[in-house]
């Protein structure tokens, strides 16, 4: 049975091939995370546009009413 290796957190102890693999993995994880953030930001922008275009608006409960 092959022994599972763990990251030594010191890249100088790994082979160049392992460092290349790790760099590619980190790059891929960051790209996926950025895609998720972009999707979340687009949803927030859409929600903000809907709120700004809503005619009901936001009211100030502390403002005096004319009733």
Buried (B, 14 or more C-beta within 10 A) or exposed (E): EEEEEEEEEEEEEBEEEBEEEEEEEEEEEEEEEEEEEEEEEEEEEEEEEEEEEEEEEEEEEEEEEEE
